[in-house]
Amino acid sequence: MTARADRPSLGSLICPRSIAVLGASPDFQKINGRPLKHLLEKGYAGSLYPVNPKYERIADLPCYRSMEAIPDRVDLAIVALPASQVISAIRDLGSKGVPAAIVFSSGFGETGHEGRKLEAELVGEAKRAGVRLCGPNCLGLINAFDRVIATFSQYASGETPPGPIGFVTQSGAFGTAIAALARMRGNALGYFINTGNEADVTFAEVMRYVLDDPRIRIGAGYIEGLKDHGAFAALAEHALSLAKPLVVTKVGRTGAGARAVASHTGSLAGSDEAFEAMVKRHGIVRARNEEEMLDVVEVLSACALPGGNGLGLVTQSGGAGVLMADRAEALGLRVPVPGDGTRRALQAVIPQFGSAGNPVDVTGQFVAQPELLRESVRILLADPQLHVGIVWLQLMHGYVDSLIRIFTEIKSSTSKPVVVAWVAAPEKGVAALKALGIPVLRGAEPAVDAVAALVQYAEARRRWVADRSEHREPTSQLP
């Protein structure tokens, strides 16, 4: 458990060696009791210090009357106190030399004019004390790698295995819902961090720290408002330099949405047009909602980057193929007619009542002849015009083992990314394909949308690399 030297205060926040809980409660059902519960139950290896003058011990741990009474160094303080007591608590943290704090307490900028004044006082005191603040009005964070379950969120009561996705959210409750959906899909979060009002530590700072972790392959975020567009643009450029996609859902597109943002965290949503322009300029992938975000994250975290925007479609339904082709072209993907050699090879294996074009319709005949699906995908993706494939299926509960074998063979036969849209899929099939590294999405349009995001990111990454190559100074020639 080591804090990175470049940003030690964020290391203390996210990878602390020791944690104090101010206002700790022995009632583990309460907000101020849950952090200790989670940290103890999930195996946090650092030192824990409950702080509350009402108790001598909590959960077999000595409970201290004050921060000053703790004999050891503390990296992180979780502040679970009423808003009126937070500023004095931060002052005490400064005296103790604690570098970082998570402030659960609400009653600050999100409540209006008086709350904003109190938040400004809090920030001033934190700066004087040398304490970095996450929050206020936040539910904390999870560093699943180091078992830092520093949150009161009910999400932490379930399994929290580490994974390659770093998720940062400005909303606590909605962020929890997104994290729960990710878990239901089998997508593990290495980090879950709620920044709340962002009185001090910002989304961009936290996400940059998360992306710098080599165990993280992709960043996902829920954003309501940005206080520093320049810092966010720099984050996006940094993510591109690391070849780690940054997928965000940014709300507040409309006047009604912007008003809701202001009443939630006290943030200003800002111009959506300006944000959209920044997204396009800096290679950010923007998802419309939480489901699309997770679709895109699943595909980007599992698939190699395609070499172009040619999409090959293989279905067991002509109707699904038409729907996907329409959606693909609407999103700027190409669905090219296969070359003559490809068409002849497909015609040799596809039933006459199927379709050997693009989309390819293998019909229900592949149930009796599983090789139809395998050969169709293999032949279609061998066409140089095509760079990524989608296979559409429905039901197939009685054929899971056969399909797993087919997709194992498909995976070994092509280096091009393949995404499966499996409607009403059996859980066993979904889990097996994900274990193979093949993303499985819930329907036709979600699969096309996610593939479009994959292509978009690949193009942004190529532009970034080409731009750096053009501006690289020529190396001197050795004699």
ChimeraX attribute file (.defattr): number of C-alpha atoms within 10 A of each C-alpha:
attribute: neighborCount
match mode: 1-to-1
recipient: residues
	/A:1	15
	/A:2	12
	/A:3	16
	/A:4	15
	/A:5	9
	/A:6	9
	/A:7	11
	/A:8	15
	/A:9	23
	/A:10	24
	/A:11	21
	/A:12	25
	/A:13	27
	/A:14	29
	/A:15	23
	/A:16	23
	/A:17	22
	/A:18	19
	/A:19	27
	/A:20	25
	/A:21	27
	/A:22	24
	/A:23	20
	/A:24	29
	/A:25	26
	/A:26	16
	/A:27	14
	/A:28	16
	/A:29	13
	/A:30	12
	/A:31	20
	/A:32	23
	/A:33	21
	/A:34	24
	/A:35	27
	/A:36	30
	/A:37	22
	/A:38	24
	/A:39	21
	/A:40	16
	/A:41	12
	/A:42	20
	/A:43	12
	/A:44	21
	/A:45	14
	/A:46	15
	/A:47	14
	/A:48	21
	/A:49	22
	/A:50	30
	/A:51	28
	/A:52	19
	/A:53	13
	/A:54	12
	/A:55	15
	/A:56	14
	/A:57	15
	/A:58	19
	/A:59	14
	/A:60	7
	/A:61	11
	/A:62	15
	/A:63	24
	/A:64	24
	/A:65	17
	/A:66	16
	/A:67	23
	/A:68	13
	/A:69	11
	/A:70	17
	/A:71	9
	/A:72	12
	/A:73	14
	/A:74	23
	/A:75	22
	/A:76	30
	/A:77	31
	/A:78	26
	/A:79	25
	/A:80	24
	/A:81	19
	/A:82	12
	/A:83	20
	/A:84	12
	/A:85	12
	/A:86	20
	/A:87	18
	/A:88	13
	/A:89	19
	/A:90	28
	/A:91	19
	/A:92	16
	/A:93	24
	/A:94	19
	/A:95	13
	/A:96	18
	/A:97	15
	/A:98	24
	/A:99	23
	/A:100	30
	/A:101	27
	/A:102	29
	/A:103	26
	/A:104	24
	/A:105	19
	/A:106	21
	/A:107	17
	/A:108	25
	/A:109	25
	/A:110	22
	/A:111	15
	/A:112	14
	/A:113	12
	/A:114	13
	/A:115	17
	/A:116	17
	/A:117	12
	/A:118	18
	/A:119	22
	/A:120	15
	/A:121	13
	/A:122	23
	/A:123	19
	/A:124	14
	/A:125	18
	/A:126	24
	/A:127	16
	/A:128	12
	/A:129	19
	/A:130	19
	/A:131	23
	/A:132	23
	/A:133	27
	/A:134	30
	/A:135	26
	/A:136	31
	/A:137	27
	/A:138	27
	/A:139	29
	/A:140	27
	/A:141	26
	/A:142	28
	/A:143	22
	/A:144	20
	/A:145	17
	/A:146	21
	/A:147	23
	/A:148	28
	/A:149	29
	/A:150	28
	/A:151	28
	/A:152	25
	/A:153	20
	/A:154	14
	/A:155	17
	/A:156	23
	/A:157	14
	/A:158	11
	/A:159	11
	/A:160	22
	/A:161	16
	/A:162	20
	/A:163	17
	/A:164	19
	/A:165	24
	/A:166	27
	/A:167	28
	/A:168	26
	/A:169	28
	/A:170	27
	/A:171	24
	/A:172	21
	/A:173	16
	/A:174	13
	/A:175	23
	/A:176	20
	/A:177	14
	/A:178	21
	/A:179	23
	/A:180	18
	/A:181	15
	/A:182	21
	/A:183	17
	/A:184	10
	/A:185	17
	/A:186	14
	/A:187	21
	/A:188	20
	/A:189	24
	/A:190	24
	/A:191	29
	/A:192	26
	/A:193	29
	/A:194	31
	/A:195	29
	/A:196	29
	/A:197	26
	/A:198	23
	/A:199	24
	/A:200	20
	/A:201	20
	/A:202	23
	/A:203	27
	/A:204	22
	/A:205	15
	/A:206	22
	/A:207	24
	/A:208	18
	/A:209	17
	/A:210	26
	/A:211	26
	/A:212	15
	/A:213	13
	/A:214	9
	/A:215	15
	/A:216	19
	/A:217	23
	/A:218	22
	/A:219	24
	/A:220	25
	/A:221	27
	/A:222	25
	/A:223	20
	/A:224	24
	/A:225	26
	/A:226	21
	/A:227	16
	/A:228	11
	/A:229	15
	/A:230	12
	/A:231	16
	/A:232	22
	/A:233	19
	/A:234	14
	/A:235	23
	/A:236	26
	/A:237	18
	/A:238	17
	/A:239	23
	/A:240	21
	/A:241	14
	/A:242	15
	/A:243	17
	/A:244	20
	/A:245	27
	/A:246	29
	/A:247	27
	/A:248	27
	/A:249	19
	/A:250	20
	/A:251	19
	/A:252	20
	/A:253	16
	/A:254	12
	/A:255	10
	/A:256	9
	/A:257	13
	/A:258	21
	/A:259	15
	/A:260	18
	/A:261	21
	/A:262	19
	/A:263	14
	/A:264	18
	/A:265	26
	/A:266	24
	/A:267	23
	/A:268	17
	/A:269	24
	/A:270	16
	/A:271	14
	/A:272	16
	/A:273	10
	/A:274	10
	/A:275	20
	/A:276	14
	/A:277	10
	/A:278	17
	/A:279	19
	/A:280	14
	/A:281	13
	/A:282	22
	/A:283	24
	/A:284	24
	/A:285	23
	/A:286	21
	/A:287	24
	/A:288	11
	/A:289	14
	/A:290	20
	/A:291	15
	/A:292	19
	/A:293	22
	/A:294	23
	/A:295	23
	/A:296	30
	/A:297	28
	/A:298	25
	/A:299	24
	/A:300	25
	/A:301	20
	/A:302	18
	/A:303	19
	/A:304	15
	/A:305	19
	/A:306	23
	/A:307	17
	/A:308	17
	/A:309	23
	/A:310	21
	/A:311	28
	/A:312	27
	/A:313	28
	/A:314	27
	/A:315	29
	/A:316	21
	/A:317	18
	/A:318	16
	/A:319	11
	/A:320	20
	/A:321	22
	/A:322	15
	/A:323	13
	/A:324	25
	/A:325	23
	/A:326	15
	/A:327	18
	/A:328	22
	/A:329	14
	/A:330	10
	/A:331	14
	/A:332	13
	/A:333	21
	/A:334	18
	/A:335	20
	/A:336	16
	/A:337	15
	/A:338	23
	/A:339	13
	/A:340	10
	/A:341	11
	/A:342	19
	/A:343	19
	/A:344	14
	/A:345	15
	/A:346	24
	/A:347	16
	/A:348	11
	/A:349	17
	/A:350	21
	/A:351	17
	/A:352	10
	/A:353	10
	/A:354	18
	/A:355	19
	/A:356	25
	/A:357	20
	/A:358	20
	/A:359	26
	/A:360	25
	/A:361	26
	/A:362	28
	/A:363	19
	/A:364	16
	/A:365	16
	/A:366	15
	/A:367	17
	/A:368	8
	/A:369	11
	/A:370	17
	/A:371	15
	/A:372	21
	/A:373	27
	/A:374	20
	/A:375	19
	/A:376	26
	/A:377	26
	/A:378	19
	/A:379	20
	/A:380	29
	/A:381	26
	/A:382	17
	/A:383	17
	/A:384	13
	/A:385	20
	/A:386	23
	/A:387	23
	/A:388	27
	/A:389	23
	/A:390	24
	/A:391	22
	/A:392	25
	/A:393	21
	/A:394	16
	/A:395	12
	/A:396	16
	/A:397	14
	/A:398	10
	/A:399	13
	/A:400	18
	/A:401	12
	/A:402	15
	/A:403	21
	/A:404	17
	/A:405	15
	/A:406	17
	/A:407	20
	/A:408	17
	/A:409	14
	/A:410	18
	/A:411	19
	/A:412	9
	/A:413	16
	/A:414	14
	/A:415	15
	/A:416	17
	/A:417	23
	/A:418	28
	/A:419	25
	/A:420	25
	/A:421	22
	/A:422	21
	/A:423	16
	/A:424	13
	/A:425	19
	/A:426	16
	/A:427	10
	/A:428	12
	/A:429	20
	/A:430	22
	/A:431	16
	/A:432	19
	/A:433	20
	/A:434	17
	/A:435	10
	/A:436	14
	/A:437	19
	/A:438	22
	/A:439	25
	/A:440	27
	/A:441	25
	/A:442	18
	/A:443	19
	/A:444	23
	/A:445	18
	/A:446	18
	/A:447	27
	/A:448	28
	/A:449	20
	/A:450	23
	/A:451	29
	/A:452	23
	/A:453	23
	/A:454	26
	/A:455	24
	/A:456	22
	/A:457	26
	/A:458	22
	/A:459	18
	/A:460	20
	/A:461	22
	/A:462	14
	/A:463	13
	/A:464	17
	/A:465	14
	/A:466	12
	/A:467	11
	/A:468	12
	/A:469	11
	/A:470	9
	/A:471	8
	/A:472	9
	/A:473	8
	/A:474	8
	/A:475	6
	/A:476	6
	/A:477	5
	/A:478	4
	/A:479	3
